[in-house]
Amino acid sequence: MAPASLSVDTGRPAAAAAAPSLAMAPADAQRQTKREPKRDYKGFVAGVFSGIAKLTVGHPFDTVKVRLQTTGASRFSGPLQCVAQTVRHEGLRGLYKGATPPLVGWMFMDSVMLGSLTVYRRLMAQHVFGASSWAPGAGDGRFPLSSSTPSSPSTASPAAAASPTHLPPLGHGLAGVLAGATVSFIAAPVEHVKARLQIQYAALKSQRLYSGPLDCLARIYAHHGLRGVYHGLGATLLFRAFFFFWWSSYDVLSRALRRHTHLGAPAINFWAGGLSAQVFWLTSYPSDLVKQRIMADPLGGGLGDGTRRFPRWRDAAVAVYRESGWRGYWRGFLPCFLRAFPANAVALVAFEGVMRTLP
């Protein structure tokens, strides 16, 4: 307060007297941000609703993708034939085969992934980039797209609103990588069990190796222990490192839609969520295909599921190339790409909507 009182005593104009305090406004806003309640719980709660929405819309596409990824062209010539044969021999329920693990798993995984993403965004904003806002697409002050920032730009001081204090795309991308690594320790066993159930083609349960997810998990643990349950963890961590492109592009797209359209927050969440998910799959799909090959590979031993082919990630990657060349890394991409938009668009509308609703 000393500079302000000195300026009044010397007869300087009021605007000049106020200048030092305005110059300090961004720092003051950042200190105010740190005093606000963090409300980190909101991301974890909202993530549950994201997982439910994602499974409902996306699982049939995922079943087709996994079956194409783990078989040769001799069984399915493409996604349409895969859908037709699955429905003909197994009914519509065949498209939701293996849905129980991801129903529980995606609720839990999206809760952990999106909850930790919210926390990592905040930590990146406060401790790395010195930003006061970490909501995706923040920066133009129209309206909050989510409640992951403690204050709306419209309520900030004029100097704080004019300052570039939002988390940049790089920060969102790095937060995505950390969130991907965090959730991988939950995702790996869930996706492992799901992959093994999805490649059971027998219509009768009596002809399948596993009667369900719990039976699959119990058998793997009985013969291969915790290491068997976490088979494919390294491939899962590598795949989810590409979350960098998902969450950085989500921020870029959200900001662009806010600036150049008159869409409301849910519509922006929908379009940015769907398009950013497609960016993610365009960059990450080959690593996902190799991951699926590893997870569907027989574990051998007392499990009685065959002989193991891929003891290392490199072995699976080389095998794909030897079988089909570079095109082999993109087998099953179409159903995955088609699934990415609706499943993730709906999921992020649900997530951001719940984030805005929670206190």
N, C-alpha and C positions, 0 to 999 in steps of 0.2 A: 504493500500500500504506500510505501515511502515515495516512489516516483510520482504517483498521482497527486499526493499532497504538495510536493514540491512544484509541480506544474501549475497548480492553482495559485500558489503564493506568488509565482513570478508572472502571472497574468497570461500564460499561454492559453489558447482556445481549448474548449472542453474536448473537442474531437482529438486534438493532439494529446491531451492528458489521458484520454482513454486508450490511445494506441498501444502502449506497453501491455495493458491488460488483455487487449485483443490478440496481440502477438503471442501471449502465453496461453490463449484459449485451447489450442490443440493438446498441449501438455496437461492442462486442467481437465480437458475432456477425457484424456487417457486415464488420469488418476480417478476421475469419477467412474469410468468404466470398471476399474479394478475394485471399486467399492460396491458396485452393483452385485446383487446375488447372481451367481453363475448359472444356476438352473440347468446344470449338466444332465439332470435326470430326463429332461424332455426328449433329447435325442434317442435315448434308450427306449422310452415308452412309444414314441412315434415310429420307431423302427419295427416294432411288432406289427403294426398295421401295414407297413410297407411290405413285410414278408408275406402276409396273407394275400394282399393284392397281387403280388408278383407270382405266387404259386398258382392262383386261380386262373390267371391269364396265360402264364408262360409254360406250365409243365408239359402240355402236349407237344409243344414245339421242342422242348428239351428232350423228351423221349425220342423223337425222330432224329434229333441232332446226335444223340449218343449212339443210337443204333447205326446211323450212317458212319460215324467216326470209328466204330469198333468192328465193322464188317467190311468185306470187300464188295466190289461191284457185282460179283456173282450172286449175291443175295438180294440186294436192293439196287436198282438202277438209278434211283434218285428219290427225293423226298416224297413225291406224290405216290410212287409205288410203295414206299415204306408205310405211308399212312394207310393206303388201301389194303395192303396185306395185314397190317396190324389190326385194323377194324374188322376185316373179314375173318381172321382166325382167332382173335382175342376179344372182339367187341370194342365199344368205345372206352370201356374201362382199361383196355390195354394201353391207351394213350396216357392214362394216369397211373400206369404201373410204376411202383417205386415212389409214389407221391407222399407216403406217410413220413419218411425221413425228412424230406425237404419242407413238409408242412410245419412240422415241429422245428426242423433245422433252420428254415428260412426265417421263421418268426424270431428265433433266437439269434441267428446269424445277422439278420438285418438290424436287430436291436443292438447287437454288439458293434456291428460295422458302422451304422449311422450314428449311434451314440458316441462311439470313440471318435468318429470323424468330426462330430461337433466339438468334442473336447480338444482334439488336435488342432482344429481351426482356431479355437480360442487361444491355445498355447502359442501357435504360430503367430497369431495377430499380436499378442501381448509381449512375447519374449523374443521374437525373431524380426518381425517387420514393423513393430511399433504402431500397429493399427488399432483403431478404436472400434471398428466394425468387422465382423467376420462372416456376415451373411452372404451367400452366393449372389452375385449380381448387384451388390451394393455399390453405391457411388453416385447415383443421379438424384436421390432424394424423393422419388415419386411415391413409393410405398414400400413397406418391408415385405420381401418375398418369403421370409421365414423369421422365426423368433430366436435365431441363434446369435443375434446381436442384442446387447442390453438396452439400446435406445434407438428409436427410429431417427433417421436423418432429419425428418421434419421437426423434431423436438430438440435437435442439437443447437448449440450457439451458432451464429452466422459464420464465425471464423472456422469453427470445427466442421460445419457443413461444406465450406468452400475448400477445405484441405483434403488432400488425397489420403484419407485415413482408413480406407477399406483394404481388406486383405487381397493382394493381387493373385492372378491365376496361378503363379508359381507356388504361392502359399497353399492354395486349395489343392494343387496337385501333390505337394509333399505331404499334406495332411491325409490325402487319399492313399498314398503309399503306406503310411504308418497304420492307417485303419485297415488296409488290406492285410498287412502282416499280422495285426492283432487278431483279426477274425479268421485267419488261416488255420489257427490251432483248433477252432471249432469246425470250420468248413471241411477240413481234410477228411476226418472220419465220416461225416455226413455224406459228402460227395462220393467217398469210397464205397459206402454201403449202397447208395443210390445207383451208382454205375453198375455194380454187380447185379442188382435186381433188374435193372433196365435191359440187360442183355440176356435175360432168361426168356427164351422164346416159346417154351411149352405152354399150351393153354391150360393144362391140368396141373394143379399144385403138386400132385404126387410125383410128377415127372421133373420137377424143378429141384435144384440143389438146395436152395434156400426157400423156406416157407414164408418168410417175411423179414422185415428189417431187424427185428430183435434176434431172430434165429441166425441171420447172416452175421450180425455183430458177435453173437455168442460163439459161433463156430470159428470165426476168424481169431477171436481172442483165445479160445481154447487151444488152438493149434499154433498160433504165431504170436500170442501175447500182445502187449500194447504197441509194439513195433509193427505188428501186422495191421492193427487197427489204424495206425497212422501211416500206412503205406501210401506213398505219393505226397507226403507233406512238402518235400523240397519243390516238387513240381507245382504244388498249390501256391507256395510263397512266390515263386517266379511268375506265375500267371497273374497273381494279384498285385504284383509290382506295377502292372499296367493300369492300375487304378489312377495313376498319375494323369493319364490322358482323359479318363472319364471325368474326374472332378475338376480339373483345370478347364476342360471344355464346357462343363456345366456352368461354371462361373462366367466364362466368356459369352456363351450363348444367352444366359439369363440377362447379362448386362446389355447385350445387343438388342434383345427383344424389348427390354424396358425402354431403351432410348429411341428405337425406331418403329415401335408399334404402340397401339392403344390397348393391348391385351391386359386383362386383369391378372392378378397373381396366380390363380390356379391354372389358367391357360398357359402362362409363361412356364410354370413348373412342368406342365404336360409336354410342351414342345421342347424345352431345354432338356428335360429328363429323357425323352425318347431319343432325341438326336445325339446327345452326349453318350448315351449307351451304345449307339451305333458307332460312334467314333472309337469307343473303347474296344468293341469287338473287331473293328477293322484293324486295330493295332495288336490285339492280343490273341486272335483266334488260333494261329499255329501253335502257340504255347498251350492253349487249352486242349487242342487235339492230342498233343503229346501227353498231357496230363491224363486225359481220359484213357489213352492206350495203356499207360502205366497202371491206373486204377483198375482197369478191367483185365489186366494180365493175371493169369493163374498164379496163386501163391505157392502151390505145390504142397509137398509134405503130406501130413495126415488129413489135410482138408479134402484131398481127392478131387481137385478141380483141374488138374492137368499139370504140365511142366512150365515153369516160369521161363519167359522169353527175355524180359527186360530188367536185368538187375540194376541198370543205371539209366538216368534220363537220356544220356547220349545214345544208348542202345535203341531206345524207342524212337528217338528222332531220326536216326539213321535208317531204321527199319521202314519207317513211313516213306522216306525218300526212295529207298530201293524198290518198294512196292509200286509207287505211283508217281515218282518224281516230285517236282515242286507243287503240282496240283494236288498231291495227296494231303498236303498241310491245310488245304481248304475244303476237304470233303465234309459235307454236312453244313457248310457255311450258310447256305440260303435259309434253311429253317431257323438257324440261330439268329441271323440278321433280321429276319422278319419278326421273330419273337422279341428281339431286343427293344424295338420301339414301343409296342403296346404294353409289354410287361413292366418295363421300367418307367414309362410315362405315367401309367396308373399308380405304380408304387411310389413315385416321387410326389405325385399330387396328394396321395394319402399321407405320406410322411410330412410334407411341408404344411398341409392343412391341419394336421394334428399339432404340429409345432406352433402354428399360429393360435390354436385354440387353447392349448395348455397354459395355465397361469405361470 
